[in-house]
Amino acid sequence: MFRAGTNVYLTFDDGPIPEVTPKVLDILAHYKVKATFFMVGENIDKHPEVFEQVIKAGHSIGNHTYNHLKGWRTPFRKYMANVAKFPKETKLFRPPYGKAWLWQRYALHRRGYQLIYWDILTRDYDASVTPEQMFSLIQRETRPGSIINFHDSLKSNERMLAVLPQVIEWLQTQGYEIKSL
C-alpha cells in the first residue's frame, strides 16, 4: 500500500560501538536514509572516531545519558548530572529503557530537551527474538510517524544487522520516507 508523504524514523540506542555502528552506517548509506543515534556519552568518549563517522554521514544525535543509567534507580541529582555530562550538544533525549520519573522528565523538559521514545521496540537486544520476528512486528505495527527502536550494540549486532536492510526495503516499498529526528 502506497502512502505518499508519510515519514517513519529509525533510531539506534547505546552506541557508538566500533564493531557495530560502522556497519549500520554502511547499510543506511547504501539505502540513502538518515537515522537518529541516541548515544551513550561514555561510548562517545571511548570511540570518538566512530562518533565522527555518524556526524559526517549526516545523522542526528541524541543524548542517552553518559553511563546508560536507569532513571528509576538513580537519585535525581545524580541522574541529571549524568545527562549533563553527555559530551556533545543536543536537545534530543531518550531515557535508557524508556523510563524516567515524572520529575526527571519535567526537569529535562525545563532544560530544553525533547524527550523521544518509540512506538516500535524491536527487542533486537533479546537473543530469543529472531530477525523474522522483528520484521513481522515492524510490518504489523508501523504507522505514519512511527519511531522504530534498534540498538547499535554488541547484544543486538547480528540480529539487527540481519533485519535492517529488509526493514528499510519494506518501508520504502510501502511508500514511507525514512527520516532522522
CORVENBEL-V361165 format. One record per backbone hydrogen bond with DSSP energy under -0.5 kcal/mol. CO is the residue of the C=O (numbers start at 0). NH is the residue of the N-H. E is the energy in kcal/mol with one decimal. If there is no record, write none. Layout:
co nh e
CO NH E
CO NH E
This chain:
co nh e
2 5 -1.3
5 176 -3.2
6 144 -3.7
7 178 -2.6
8 147 -3.2
9 35 -2.2
10 149 -2.8
11 37 -2.7
12 151 -1.5
14 39 -2.6
16 19 -1.7
16 20 -2.3
19 22 -0.9
19 23 -1.8
20 24 -2.6
21 25 -2.1
22 26 -2.0
23 27 -2.7
24 28 -2.6
25 29 -2.3
26 30 -1.7
27 31 -0.5
27 32 -2.3
28 31 -0.8
34 59 -2.0
35 11 -2.2
35 37 -0.6
36 38 -1.0
36 61 -2.8
37 13 -1.7
38 40 -0.5
38 63 -2.0
39 42 -0.8
39 43 -1.6
40 44 -2.3
41 45 -1.9
42 46 -2.3
46 49 -0.7
46 50 -1.9
47 51 -2.4
48 52 -1.3
49 53 -1.8
50 54 -2.2
51 55 -3.0
52 56 -1.8
53 58 -1.8
54 57 -1.9
59 36 -2.8
61 38 -2.3
62 93 -2.4
64 40 -2.2
64 63 -0.5
65 41 -2.5
68 70 -0.8
69 72 -1.7
69 73 -0.6
70 73 -0.7
74 78 -2.7
75 79 -2.7
76 80 -2.3
77 81 -1.9
78 82 -2.2
79 83 -2.3
80 84 -1.4
82 85 -1.4
90 113 -3.6
91 62 -3.0
92 115 -2.9
94 97 -2.6
95 98 -1.4
98 70 -0.7
100 104 -2.5
101 105 -2.6
102 106 -2.2
103 107 -2.5
104 108 -2.5
105 109 -2.6
106 110 -1.3
107 112 -2.4
108 111 -1.9
112 114 -0.6
113 92 -2.3
114 116 -0.5
119 121 -0.7
119 148 -3.2
122 125 -1.9
124 126 -0.7
125 128 -2.2
127 129 -0.6
129 133 -2.2
130 134 -2.6
131 135 -2.4
132 136 -2.3
133 137 -2.5
134 138 -2.6
135 139 -2.3
136 140 -2.5
137 141 -1.9
142 145 -2.5
145 8 -2.6
145 147 -0.6
146 118 -1.8
146 119 -1.9
146 148 -0.5
147 10 -2.6
147 149 -0.6
148 121 -1.8
149 12 -2.0
150 152 -1.2
152 156 -1.1
155 159 -3.1
156 160 -2.5
157 161 -1.8
158 162 -1.6
159 163 -2.3
160 164 -0.6
162 166 -2.5
163 167 -2.6
164 168 -2.6
165 169 -2.3
166 170 -3.0
167 171 -2.5
168 172 -2.3
169 173 -1.6
170 175 -2.3
171 174 -1.4
173 2 -1.0
174 5 -0.7
175 177 -0.6
176 7 -2.4
176 178 -0.6
177 33 -0.7
178 9 -0.8
